[in-house]
Amino acid sequence: MLPLDIAAPSIVALTAVVTAGAIWLIILAVRLTKSPRNRPGISVDLVDQVRELKALGQIQEAVFFVRGETGMSQRAAARFVNRL
């Protein structure tokens, strides 16, 4: 049986490639979970309901409603409601 030479350049290179690939897959998985691609769009009904809530002075409820329907962040939903 031949002894395994740990410092062999081919083993070091293979380890580096496998490690880089694993790190890339982890980063890709994290990015995909943070921004799902199948988000529902903003419908006309949603805009009408948000405008109605805003007209009644219920800004926070409108933001909460937008977040629940679209999955937007707090900041994005607040900007959306304020621009209506």
PDB file of N, CA, C and O in Angstrom:
ATOM      1  N   MET A   1       0.829  -1.172   0.000  1.00  0.00           N
ATOM      2  CA  MET A   1       0.000   0.000   0.000  1.00  0.00           C
ATOM      3  C   MET A   1       0.874   1.235   0.000  1.00  0.00           C
ATOM      4  O   MET A   1       1.817   1.334   0.785  1.00  0.00           O
ATOM      5  N   LEU A   2       0.562   2.190  -0.888  1.00  0.00           N
ATOM      6  CA  LEU A   2       1.348   3.401  -0.990  1.00  0.00           C
ATOM      7  C   LEU A   2       0.873   4.439   0.015  1.00  0.00           C
ATOM      8  O   LEU A   2      -0.330   4.600   0.220  1.00  0.00           O
ATOM      9  N   PRO A   3       1.812   5.147   0.646  1.00  0.00           N
ATOM     10  CA  PRO A   3       1.390   6.197   1.585  1.00  0.00           C
ATOM     11  C   PRO A   3       0.784   7.373   0.812  1.00  0.00           C
ATOM     12  O   PRO A   3       1.230   7.694  -0.289  1.00  0.00           O
ATOM     13  N   LEU A   4      -0.223   8.006   1.392  1.00  0.00           N
ATOM     14  CA  LEU A   4      -0.897   9.142   0.765  1.00  0.00           C
ATOM     15  C   LEU A   4      -0.104  10.404   1.062  1.00  0.00           C
ATOM     16  O   LEU A   4       0.093  10.762   2.223  1.00  0.00           O
ATOM     17  N   ASP A   5       0.340  11.063   0.034  1.00  0.00           N
ATOM     18  CA  ASP A   5       1.103  12.298   0.202  1.00  0.00           C
ATOM     19  C   ASP A   5       0.109  13.455   0.286  1.00  0.00           C
ATOM     20  O   ASP A   5      -0.452  13.861  -0.732  1.00  0.00           O
ATOM     21  N   ILE A   6      -0.111  13.985   1.479  1.00  0.00           N
ATOM     22  CA  ILE A   6      -1.106  15.026   1.729  1.00  0.00           C
ATOM     23  C   ILE A   6      -0.770  16.305   0.967  1.00  0.00           C
ATOM     24  O   ILE A   6      -1.683  17.005   0.529  1.00  0.00           O
ATOM     25  N   ALA A   7       0.472  16.621   0.801  1.00  0.00           N
ATOM     26  CA  ALA A   7       0.872  17.871   0.179  1.00  0.00           C
ATOM     27  C   ALA A   7       0.887  17.793  -1.343  1.00  0.00           C
ATOM     28  O   ALA A   7       1.391  18.707  -1.995  1.00  0.00           O
ATOM     29  N   ALA A   8       0.366  16.762  -1.904  1.00  0.00           N
ATOM     30  CA  ALA A   8       0.348  16.640  -3.358  1.00  0.00           C
ATOM     31  C   ALA A   8      -0.490  17.775  -3.938  1.00  0.00           C
ATOM     32  O   ALA A   8      -1.594  18.038  -3.460  1.00  0.00           O
ATOM     33  N   PRO A   9       0.024  18.443  -4.957  1.00  0.00           N
ATOM     34  CA  PRO A   9      -0.687  19.591  -5.531  1.00  0.00           C
ATOM     35  C   PRO A   9      -2.068  19.248  -6.070  1.00  0.00           C
ATOM     36  O   PRO A   9      -2.979  20.073  -6.015  1.00  0.00           O
ATOM     37  N   SER A  10      -2.227  18.038  -6.590  1.00  0.00           N
ATOM     38  CA  SER A  10      -3.528  17.684  -7.155  1.00  0.00           C
ATOM     39  C   SER A  10      -4.591  17.547  -6.065  1.00  0.00           C
ATOM     40  O   SER A  10      -5.741  17.930  -6.282  1.00  0.00           O
ATOM     41  N   ILE A  11      -4.235  17.015  -4.915  1.00  0.00           N
ATOM     42  CA  ILE A  11      -5.193  16.871  -3.818  1.00  0.00           C
ATOM     43  C   ILE A  11      -5.541  18.242  -3.250  1.00  0.00           C
ATOM     44  O   ILE A  11      -6.700  18.508  -2.930  1.00  0.00           O
ATOM     45  N   VAL A  12      -4.558  19.100  -3.127  1.00  0.00           N
ATOM     46  CA  VAL A  12      -4.795  20.455  -2.617  1.00  0.00           C
ATOM     47  C   VAL A  12      -5.705  21.219  -3.578  1.00  0.00           C
ATOM     48  O   VAL A  12      -6.631  21.903  -3.141  1.00  0.00           O
ATOM     49  N   ALA A  13      -5.452  21.109  -4.869  1.00  0.00           N
ATOM     50  CA  ALA A  13      -6.269  21.794  -5.856  1.00  0.00           C
ATOM     51  C   ALA A  13      -7.691  21.243  -5.862  1.00  0.00           C
ATOM     52  O   ALA A  13      -8.653  22.008  -5.936  1.00  0.00           O
ATOM     53  N   LEU A  14      -7.828  19.937  -5.787  1.00  0.00           N
ATOM     54  CA  LEU A  14      -9.151  19.327  -5.755  1.00  0.00           C
ATOM     55  C   LEU A  14      -9.921  19.762  -4.514  1.00  0.00           C
ATOM     56  O   LEU A  14     -11.114  20.052  -4.604  1.00  0.00           O
ATOM     57  N   THR A  15      -9.276  19.812  -3.384  1.00  0.00           N
ATOM     58  CA  THR A  15      -9.916  20.265  -2.146  1.00  0.00           C
ATOM     59  C   THR A  15     -10.366  21.718  -2.270  1.00  0.00           C
ATOM     60  O   THR A  15     -11.457  22.070  -1.824  1.00  0.00           O
ATOM     61  N   ALA A  16      -9.535  22.557  -2.871  1.00  0.00           N
ATOM     62  CA  ALA A  16      -9.886  23.960  -3.044  1.00  0.00           C
ATOM     63  C   ALA A  16     -11.092  24.118  -3.966  1.00  0.00           C
ATOM     64  O   ALA A  16     -11.973  24.935  -3.697  1.00  0.00           O
ATOM     65  N   VAL A  17     -11.140  23.357  -5.032  1.00  0.00           N
ATOM     66  CA  VAL A  17     -12.263  23.436  -5.973  1.00  0.00           C
ATOM     67  C   VAL A  17     -13.554  22.955  -5.314  1.00  0.00           C
ATOM     68  O   VAL A  17     -14.598  23.590  -5.462  1.00  0.00           O
ATOM     69  N   VAL A  18     -13.492  21.849  -4.597  1.00  0.00           N
ATOM     70  CA  VAL A  18     -14.685  21.322  -3.930  1.00  0.00           C
ATOM     71  C   VAL A  18     -15.170  22.295  -2.852  1.00  0.00           C
ATOM     72  O   VAL A  18     -16.375  22.506  -2.711  1.00  0.00           O
ATOM     73  N   THR A  19     -14.260  22.882  -2.101  1.00  0.00           N
ATOM     74  CA  THR A  19     -14.624  23.848  -1.072  1.00  0.00           C
ATOM     75  C   THR A  19     -15.258  25.093  -1.688  1.00  0.00           C
ATOM     76  O   THR A  19     -16.276  25.578  -1.194  1.00  0.00           O
ATOM     77  N   ALA A  20     -14.668  25.610  -2.752  1.00  0.00           N
ATOM     78  CA  ALA A  20     -15.228  26.783  -3.421  1.00  0.00           C
ATOM     79  C   ALA A  20     -16.618  26.479  -3.975  1.00  0.00           C
ATOM     80  O   ALA A  20     -17.511  27.323  -3.897  1.00  0.00           O
ATOM     81  N   GLY A  21     -16.806  25.303  -4.523  1.00  0.00           N
ATOM     82  CA  GLY A  21     -18.123  24.914  -5.031  1.00  0.00           C
ATOM     83  C   GLY A  21     -19.157  24.821  -3.927  1.00  0.00           C
ATOM     84  O   GLY A  21     -20.296  25.253  -4.108  1.00  0.00           O
ATOM     85  N   ALA A  22     -18.784  24.271  -2.799  1.00  0.00           N
ATOM     86  CA  ALA A  22     -19.711  24.167  -1.672  1.00  0.00           C
ATOM     87  C   ALA A  22     -20.091  25.545  -1.149  1.00  0.00           C
ATOM     88  O   ALA A  22     -21.259  25.792  -0.848  1.00  0.00           O
ATOM     89  N   ILE A  23     -19.121  26.442  -1.037  1.00  0.00           N
ATOM     90  CA  ILE A  23     -19.400  27.808  -0.585  1.00  0.00           C
ATOM     91  C   ILE A  23     -20.314  28.513  -1.574  1.00  0.00           C
ATOM     92  O   ILE A  23     -21.236  29.217  -1.163  1.00  0.00           O
ATOM     93  N   TRP A  24     -20.079  28.339  -2.863  1.00  0.00           N
ATOM     94  CA  TRP A  24     -20.920  28.965  -3.884  1.00  0.00           C
ATOM     95  C   TRP A  24     -22.357  28.463  -3.782  1.00  0.00           C
ATOM     96  O   TRP A  24     -23.297  29.250  -3.897  1.00  0.00           O
ATOM     97  N   LEU A  25     -22.536  27.162  -3.566  1.00  0.00           N
ATOM     98  CA  LEU A  25     -23.887  26.602  -3.433  1.00  0.00           C
ATOM     99  C   LEU A  25     -24.599  27.127  -2.193  1.00  0.00           C
ATOM    100  O   LEU A  25     -25.803  27.380  -2.236  1.00  0.00           O
ATOM    101  N   ILE A  26     -23.883  27.293  -1.102  1.00  0.00           N
ATOM    102  CA  ILE A  26     -24.482  27.843   0.122  1.00  0.00           C
ATOM    103  C   ILE A  26     -24.925  29.285  -0.110  1.00  0.00           C
ATOM    104  O   ILE A  26     -26.031  29.663   0.276  1.00  0.00           O
ATOM    105  N   ILE A  27     -24.076  30.088  -0.734  1.00  0.00           N
ATOM    106  CA  ILE A  27     -24.423  31.481  -1.019  1.00  0.00           C
ATOM    107  C   ILE A  27     -25.628  31.553  -1.946  1.00  0.00           C
ATOM    108  O   ILE A  27     -26.518  32.376  -1.733  1.00  0.00           O
ATOM    109  N   LEU A  28     -25.672  30.717  -2.958  1.00  0.00           N
ATOM    110  CA  LEU A  28     -26.805  30.688  -3.884  1.00  0.00           C
ATOM    111  C   LEU A  28     -28.091  30.316  -3.160  1.00  0.00           C
ATOM    112  O   LEU A  28     -29.132  30.929  -3.396  1.00  0.00           O
ATOM    113  N   ALA A  29     -28.034  29.330  -2.291  1.00  0.00           N
ATOM    114  CA  ALA A  29     -29.221  28.914  -1.549  1.00  0.00           C
ATOM    115  C   ALA A  29     -29.727  30.026  -0.641  1.00  0.00           C
ATOM    116  O   ALA A  29     -30.936  30.231  -0.533  1.00  0.00           O
ATOM    117  N   VAL A  30     -28.825  30.743   0.010  1.00  0.00           N
ATOM    118  CA  VAL A  30     -29.232  31.851   0.885  1.00  0.00           C
ATOM    119  C   VAL A  30     -29.881  32.959   0.072  1.00  0.00           C
ATOM    120  O   VAL A  30     -30.900  33.509   0.490  1.00  0.00           O
ATOM    121  N   ARG A  31     -29.319  33.294  -1.069  1.00  0.00           N
ATOM    122  CA  ARG A  31     -29.897  34.342  -1.907  1.00  0.00           C
ATOM    123  C   ARG A  31     -31.268  33.954  -2.431  1.00  0.00           C
ATOM    124  O   ARG A  31     -32.158  34.801  -2.500  1.00  0.00           O
ATOM    125  N   LEU A  32     -31.457  32.716  -2.796  1.00  0.00           N
ATOM    126  CA  LEU A  32     -32.751  32.278  -3.311  1.00  0.00           C
ATOM    127  C   LEU A  32     -33.820  32.277  -2.231  1.00  0.00           C
ATOM    128  O   LEU A  32     -34.990  32.524  -2.525  1.00  0.00           O
ATOM    129  N   THR A  33     -33.445  32.007  -0.999  1.00  0.00           N
ATOM    130  CA  THR A  33     -34.440  32.021   0.068  1.00  0.00           C
ATOM    131  C   THR A  33     -34.796  33.439   0.479  1.00  0.00           C
ATOM    132  O   THR A  33     -35.898  33.668   0.979  1.00  0.00           O
ATOM    133  N   LYS A  34     -33.906  34.395   0.285  1.00  0.00           N
ATOM    134  CA  LYS A  34     -34.197  35.780   0.651  1.00  0.00           C
ATOM    135  C   LYS A  34     -35.102  36.463  -0.361  1.00  0.00           C
ATOM    136  O   LYS A  34     -35.874  37.345   0.014  1.00  0.00           O
ATOM    137  N   SER A  35     -35.031  36.088  -1.612  1.00  0.00           N
ATOM    138  CA  SER A  35     -35.852  36.740  -2.626  1.00  0.00           C
ATOM    139  C   SER A  35     -36.547  35.703  -3.494  1.00  0.00           C
ATOM    140  O   SER A  35     -36.057  35.349  -4.566  1.00  0.00           O
ATOM    141  N   PRO A  36     -37.685  35.222  -3.027  1.00  0.00           N
ATOM    142  CA  PRO A  36     -38.389  34.222  -3.823  1.00  0.00           C
ATOM    143  C   PRO A  36     -38.834  34.794  -5.157  1.00  0.00           C
ATOM    144  O   PRO A  36     -39.237  35.954  -5.235  1.00  0.00           O
ATOM    145  N   ARG A  37     -38.764  33.994  -6.197  1.00  0.00           N
ATOM    146  CA  ARG A  37     -39.059  34.461  -7.545  1.00  0.00           C
ATOM    147  C   ARG A  37     -40.534  34.373  -7.901  1.00  0.00           C
ATOM    148  O   ARG A  37     -40.948  34.927  -8.920  1.00  0.00           O
ATOM    149  N   ASN A  38     -41.326  33.704  -7.105  1.00  0.00           N
ATOM    150  CA  ASN A  38     -42.729  33.534  -7.448  1.00  0.00           C
ATOM    151  C   ASN A  38     -43.638  34.416  -6.589  1.00  0.00           C
ATOM    152  O   ASN A  38     -44.702  33.972  -6.157  1.00  0.00           O
ATOM    153  N   ARG A  39     -43.238  35.627  -6.346  1.00  0.00           N
ATOM    154  CA  ARG A  39     -44.048  36.553  -5.573  1.00  0.00           C
ATOM    155  C   ARG A  39     -45.275  36.967  -6.377  1.00  0.00           C
ATOM    156  O   ARG A  39     -45.197  37.148  -7.592  1.00  0.00           O
ATOM    157  N   PRO A  40     -46.390  37.114  -5.703  1.00  0.00           N
ATOM    158  CA  PRO A  40     -47.556  37.613  -6.429  1.00  0.00           C
ATOM    159  C   PRO A  40     -47.366  39.087  -6.774  1.00  0.00           C
ATOM    160  O   PRO A  40     -46.746  39.838  -6.021  1.00  0.00           O
ATOM    161  N   GLY A  41     -47.900  39.484  -7.903  1.00  0.00           N
ATOM    162  CA  GLY A  41     -47.789  40.874  -8.324  1.00  0.00           C
ATOM    163  C   GLY A  41     -48.764  41.763  -7.582  1.00  0.00           C
ATOM    164  O   GLY A  41     -49.600  41.289  -6.812  1.00  0.00           O
ATOM    165  N   ILE A  42     -48.648  43.042  -7.822  1.00  0.00           N
ATOM    166  CA  ILE A  42     -49.533  44.015  -7.201  1.00  0.00           C
ATOM    167  C   ILE A  42     -50.753  44.168  -8.099  1.00  0.00           C
ATOM    168  O   ILE A  42     -50.644  44.623  -9.237  1.00  0.00           O
ATOM    169  N   SER A  43     -51.893  43.792  -7.590  1.00  0.00           N
ATOM    170  CA  SER A  43     -53.119  43.843  -8.388  1.00  0.00           C
ATOM    171  C   SER A  43     -53.812  45.195  -8.213  1.00  0.00           C
ATOM    172  O   SER A  43     -53.500  45.959  -7.300  1.00  0.00           O
ATOM    173  N   VAL A  44     -54.746  45.465  -9.100  1.00  0.00           N
ATOM    174  CA  VAL A  44     -55.529  46.702  -9.020  1.00  0.00           C
ATOM    175  C   VAL A  44     -56.384  46.700  -7.763  1.00  0.00           C
ATOM    176  O   VAL A  44     -56.584  47.745  -7.143  1.00  0.00           O
ATOM    177  N   ASP A  45     -56.889  45.533  -7.384  1.00  0.00           N
ATOM    178  CA  ASP A  45     -57.693  45.430  -6.164  1.00  0.00           C
ATOM    179  C   ASP A  45     -56.874  45.788  -4.926  1.00  0.00           C
ATOM    180  O   ASP A  45     -57.367  46.451  -4.014  1.00  0.00           O
ATOM    181  N   LEU A  46     -55.634  45.346  -4.906  1.00  0.00           N
ATOM    182  CA  LEU A  46     -54.756  45.660  -3.783  1.00  0.00           C
ATOM    183  C   LEU A  46     -54.543  47.159  -3.692  1.00  0.00           C
ATOM    184  O   LEU A  46     -54.615  47.733  -2.606  1.00  0.00           O
ATOM    185  N   VAL A  47     -54.282  47.797  -4.825  1.00  0.00           N
ATOM    186  CA  VAL A  47     -54.065  49.244  -4.839  1.00  0.00           C
ATOM    187  C   VAL A  47     -55.309  49.972  -4.351  1.00  0.00           C
ATOM    188  O   VAL A  47     -55.207  50.922  -3.574  1.00  0.00           O
ATOM    189  N   ASP A  48     -56.484  49.535  -4.800  1.00  0.00           N
ATOM    190  CA  ASP A  48     -57.732  50.175  -4.362  1.00  0.00           C
ATOM    191  C   ASP A  48     -57.949  50.031  -2.866  1.00  0.00           C
ATOM    192  O   ASP A  48     -58.346  50.986  -2.199  1.00  0.00           O
ATOM    193  N   GLN A  49     -57.692  48.845  -2.336  1.00  0.00           N
ATOM    194  CA  GLN A  49     -57.873  48.618  -0.901  1.00  0.00           C
ATOM    195  C   GLN A  49     -56.881  49.439  -0.083  1.00  0.00           C
ATOM    196  O   GLN A  49     -57.228  49.964   0.974  1.00  0.00           O
ATOM    197  N   VAL A  50     -55.654  49.547  -0.571  1.00  0.00           N
ATOM    198  CA  VAL A  50     -54.643  50.328   0.144  1.00  0.00           C
ATOM    199  C   VAL A  50     -55.003  51.812   0.109  1.00  0.00           C
ATOM    200  O   VAL A  50     -54.851  52.511   1.111  1.00  0.00           O
ATOM    201  N   ARG A  51     -55.472  52.287  -1.026  1.00  0.00           N
ATOM    202  CA  ARG A  51     -55.899  53.694  -1.110  1.00  0.00           C
ATOM    203  C   ARG A  51     -57.051  53.981  -0.148  1.00  0.00           C
ATOM    204  O   ARG A  51     -57.106  55.045   0.469  1.00  0.00           O
ATOM    205  N   GLU A  52     -57.962  53.028  -0.029  1.00  0.00           N
ATOM    206  CA  GLU A  52     -59.088  53.202   0.886  1.00  0.00           C
ATOM    207  C   GLU A  52     -58.606  53.271   2.336  1.00  0.00           C
ATOM    208  O   GLU A  52     -59.044  54.130   3.102  1.00  0.00           O
ATOM    209  N   LEU A  53     -57.701  52.359   2.707  1.00  0.00           N
ATOM    210  CA  LEU A  53     -57.148  52.380   4.066  1.00  0.00           C
ATOM    211  C   LEU A  53     -56.395  53.682   4.329  1.00  0.00           C
ATOM    212  O   LEU A  53     -56.492  54.261   5.411  1.00  0.00           O
ATOM    213  N   LYS A  54     -55.653  54.129   3.339  1.00  0.00           N
ATOM    214  CA  LYS A  54     -54.884  55.366   3.495  1.00  0.00           C
ATOM    215  C   LYS A  54     -55.820  56.567   3.644  1.00  0.00           C
ATOM    216  O   LYS A  54     -55.551  57.466   4.440  1.00  0.00           O
ATOM    217  N   ALA A  55     -56.919  56.586   2.883  1.00  0.00           N
ATOM    218  CA  ALA A  55     -57.886  57.678   2.979  1.00  0.00           C
ATOM    219  C   ALA A  55     -58.546  57.714   4.352  1.00  0.00           C
ATOM    220  O   ALA A  55     -58.922  58.783   4.834  1.00  0.00           O
ATOM    221  N   LEU A  56     -58.687  56.558   4.979  1.00  0.00           N
ATOM    222  CA  LEU A  56     -59.274  56.496   6.321  1.00  0.00           C
ATOM    223  C   LEU A  56     -58.249  56.800   7.416  1.00  0.00           C
ATOM    224  O   LEU A  56     -58.584  56.803   8.600  1.00  0.00           O
ATOM    225  N   GLY A  57     -57.009  57.053   7.019  1.00  0.00           N
ATOM    226  CA  GLY A  57     -55.960  57.376   7.981  1.00  0.00           C
ATOM    227  C   GLY A  57     -55.307  56.166   8.611  1.00  0.00           C
ATOM    228  O   GLY A  57     -54.596  56.298   9.607  1.00  0.00           O
ATOM    229  N   GLN A  58     -55.529  55.005   8.060  1.00  0.00           N
ATOM    230  CA  GLN A  58     -54.978  53.769   8.616  1.00  0.00           C
ATOM    231  C   GLN A  58     -53.724  53.371   7.841  1.00  0.00           C
ATOM    232  O   GLN A  58     -53.705  52.371   7.124  1.00  0.00           O
ATOM    233  N   ILE A  59     -52.693  54.168   8.003  1.00  0.00           N
ATOM    234  CA  ILE A  59     -51.451  53.975   7.250  1.00  0.00           C
ATOM    235  C   ILE A  59     -50.762  52.668   7.648  1.00  0.00           C
ATOM    236  O   ILE A  59     -50.347  51.895   6.785  1.00  0.00           O
ATOM    237  N   GLN A  60     -50.640  52.424   8.951  1.00  0.00           N
ATOM    238  CA  GLN A  60     -49.954  51.217   9.412  1.00  0.00           C
ATOM    239  C   GLN A  60     -50.695  49.952   8.979  1.00  0.00           C
ATOM    240  O   GLN A  60     -50.072  48.947   8.638  1.00  0.00           O
ATOM    241  N   GLU A  61     -52.009  50.009   8.995  1.00  0.00           N
ATOM    242  CA  GLU A  61     -52.794  48.866   8.550  1.00  0.00           C
ATOM    243  C   GLU A  61     -52.586  48.628   7.056  1.00  0.00           C
ATOM    244  O   GLU A  61     -52.524  47.486   6.602  1.00  0.00           O
ATOM    245  N   ALA A  62     -52.480  49.720   6.297  1.00  0.00           N
ATOM    246  CA  ALA A  62     -52.235  49.605   4.861  1.00  0.00           C
ATOM    247  C   ALA A  62     -50.873  48.973   4.596  1.00  0.00           C
ATOM    248  O   ALA A  62     -50.741  48.116   3.722  1.00  0.00           O
ATOM    249  N   VAL A  63     -49.875  49.389   5.341  1.00  0.00           N
ATOM    250  CA  VAL A  63     -48.531  48.819   5.189  1.00  0.00           C
ATOM    251  C   VAL A  63     -48.551  47.335   5.551  1.00  0.00           C
ATOM    252  O   VAL A  63     -47.971  46.510   4.845  1.00  0.00           O
ATOM    253  N   PHE A  64     -49.216  47.002   6.646  1.00  0.00           N
ATOM    254  CA  PHE A  64     -49.313  45.610   7.070  1.00  0.00           C
ATOM    255  C   PHE A  64     -50.024  44.777   6.006  1.00  0.00           C
ATOM    256  O   PHE A  64     -49.618  43.650   5.721  1.00  0.00           O
ATOM    257  N   PHE A  65     -51.081  45.331   5.423  1.00  0.00           N
ATOM    258  CA  PHE A  65     -51.839  44.633   4.388  1.00  0.00           C
ATOM    259  C   PHE A  65     -50.971  44.379   3.159  1.00  0.00           C
ATOM    260  O   PHE A  65     -50.985  43.282   2.601  1.00  0.00           O
ATOM    261  N   VAL A  66     -50.215  45.392   2.737  1.00  0.00           N
ATOM    262  CA  VAL A  66     -49.333  45.245   1.568  1.00  0.00           C
ATOM    263  C   VAL A  66     -48.281  44.180   1.835  1.00  0.00           C
ATOM    264  O   VAL A  66     -47.990  43.353   0.971  1.00  0.00           O
ATOM    265  N   ARG A  67     -47.713  44.205   3.032  1.00  0.00           N
ATOM    266  CA  ARG A  67     -46.698  43.204   3.370  1.00  0.00           C
ATOM    267  C   ARG A  67     -47.267  41.798   3.334  1.00  0.00           C
ATOM    268  O   ARG A  67     -46.619  40.874   2.842  1.00  0.00           O
ATOM    269  N   GLY A  68     -48.479  41.632   3.853  1.00  0.00           N
ATOM    270  CA  GLY A  68     -49.098  40.313   3.878  1.00  0.00           C
ATOM    271  C   GLY A  68     -49.445  39.800   2.493  1.00  0.00           C
ATOM    272  O   GLY A  68     -49.341  38.603   2.228  1.00  0.00           O
ATOM    273  N   GLU A  69     -49.855  40.693   1.612  1.00  0.00           N
ATOM    274  CA  GLU A  69     -50.278  40.278   0.272  1.00  0.00           C
ATOM    275  C   GLU A  69     -49.112  40.073  -0.697  1.00  0.00           C
ATOM    276  O   GLU A  69     -49.188  39.225  -1.586  1.00  0.00           O
ATOM    277  N   THR A  70     -48.039  40.840  -0.529  1.00  0.00           N
ATOM    278  CA  THR A  70     -46.954  40.801  -1.511  1.00  0.00           C
ATOM    279  C   THR A  70     -45.658  40.209  -0.994  1.00  0.00           C
ATOM    280  O   THR A  70     -44.826  39.768  -1.787  1.00  0.00           O
ATOM    281  N   GLY A  71     -45.466  40.189   0.317  1.00  0.00           N
ATOM    282  CA  GLY A  71     -44.197  39.713   0.861  1.00  0.00           C
ATOM    283  C   GLY A  71     -43.115  40.778   0.862  1.00  0.00           C
ATOM    284  O   GLY A  71     -41.938  40.471   1.047  1.00  0.00           O
ATOM    285  N   MET A  72     -43.509  42.031   0.655  1.00  0.00           N
ATOM    286  CA  MET A  72     -42.538  43.137   0.663  1.00  0.00           C
ATOM    287  C   MET A  72     -41.973  43.321   2.065  1.00  0.00           C
ATOM    288  O   MET A  72     -42.561  42.882   3.053  1.00  0.00           O
ATOM    289  N   SER A  73     -40.831  43.972   2.128  1.00  0.00           N
ATOM    290  CA  SER A  73     -40.257  44.327   3.418  1.00  0.00           C
ATOM    291  C   SER A  73     -41.041  45.499   3.998  1.00  0.00           C
ATOM    292  O   SER A  73     -41.839  46.123   3.298  1.00  0.00           O
ATOM    293  N   GLN A  74     -40.817  45.796   5.264  1.00  0.00           N
ATOM    294  CA  GLN A  74     -41.491  46.922   5.923  1.00  0.00           C
ATOM    295  C   GLN A  74     -41.191  48.221   5.187  1.00  0.00           C
ATOM    296  O   GLN A  74     -42.095  49.016   4.930  1.00  0.00           O
ATOM    297  N   ARG A  75     -39.949  48.433   4.855  1.00  0.00           N
ATOM    298  CA  ARG A  75     -39.536  49.670   4.188  1.00  0.00           C
ATOM    299  C   ARG A  75     -40.173  49.800   2.803  1.00  0.00           C
ATOM    300  O   ARG A  75     -40.684  50.863   2.451  1.00  0.00           O
ATOM    301  N   ALA A  76     -40.143  48.723   2.021  1.00  0.00           N
ATOM    302  CA  ALA A  76     -40.707  48.767   0.671  1.00  0.00           C
ATOM    303  C   ALA A  76     -42.218  48.977   0.709  1.00  0.00           C
ATOM    304  O   ALA A  76     -42.763  49.734  -0.094  1.00  0.00           O
ATOM    305  N   ALA A  77     -42.889  48.310   1.637  1.00  0.00           N
ATOM    306  CA  ALA A  77     -44.343  48.467   1.746  1.00  0.00           C
ATOM    307  C   ALA A  77     -44.708  49.880   2.182  1.00  0.00           C
ATOM    308  O   ALA A  77     -45.678  50.448   1.680  1.00  0.00           O
ATOM    309  N   ALA A  78     -43.946  50.455   3.108  1.00  0.00           N
ATOM    310  CA  ALA A  78     -44.216  51.821   3.554  1.00  0.00           C
ATOM    311  C   ALA A  78     -44.011  52.807   2.397  1.00  0.00           C
ATOM    312  O   ALA A  78     -44.800  53.737   2.229  1.00  0.00           O
ATOM    313  N   ARG A  79     -42.959  52.605   1.605  1.00  0.00           N
ATOM    314  CA  ARG A  79     -42.748  53.465   0.446  1.00  0.00           C
ATOM    315  C   ARG A  79     -43.889  53.340  -0.546  1.00  0.00           C
ATOM    316  O   ARG A  79     -44.348  54.342  -1.095  1.00  0.00           O
ATOM    317  N   PHE A  80     -44.351  52.121  -0.781  1.00  0.00           N
ATOM    318  CA  PHE A  80     -45.449  51.884  -1.703  1.00  0.00           C
ATOM    319  C   PHE A  80     -46.705  52.617  -1.241  1.00  0.00           C
ATOM    320  O   PHE A  80     -47.366  53.289  -2.034  1.00  0.00           O
ATOM    321  N   VAL A  81     -47.032  52.485   0.048  1.00  0.00           N
ATOM    322  CA  VAL A  81     -48.235  53.128   0.580  1.00  0.00           C
ATOM    323  C   VAL A  81     -48.103  54.645   0.520  1.00  0.00           C
ATOM    324  O   VAL A  81     -49.063  55.330   0.168  1.00  0.00           O
ATOM    325  N   ASN A  82     -46.949  55.175   0.852  1.00  0.00           N
ATOM    326  CA  ASN A  82     -46.764  56.631   0.836  1.00  0.00           C
ATOM    327  C   ASN A  82     -46.841  57.207  -0.568  1.00  0.00           C
ATOM    328  O   ASN A  82     -47.231  58.363  -0.729  1.00  0.00           O
ATOM    329  N   ARG A  83     -46.485  56.447  -1.575  1.00  0.00           N
ATOM    330  CA  ARG A  83     -46.508  56.955  -2.957  1.00  0.00           C
ATOM    331  C   ARG A  83     -47.903  56.930  -3.572  1.00  0.00           C
ATOM    332  O   ARG A  83     -48.132  57.565  -4.601  1.00  0.00           O
ATOM    333  N   LEU A  84     -48.832  56.214  -2.963  1.00  0.00           N
ATOM    334  CA  LEU A  84     -50.194  56.175  -3.506  1.00  0.00           C
ATOM    335  C   LEU A  84     -50.948  57.457  -3.210  1.00  0.00           C
ATOM    336  O   LEU A  84     -52.109  57.592  -3.595  1.00  0.00           O
TER     337      LEU A  84
END
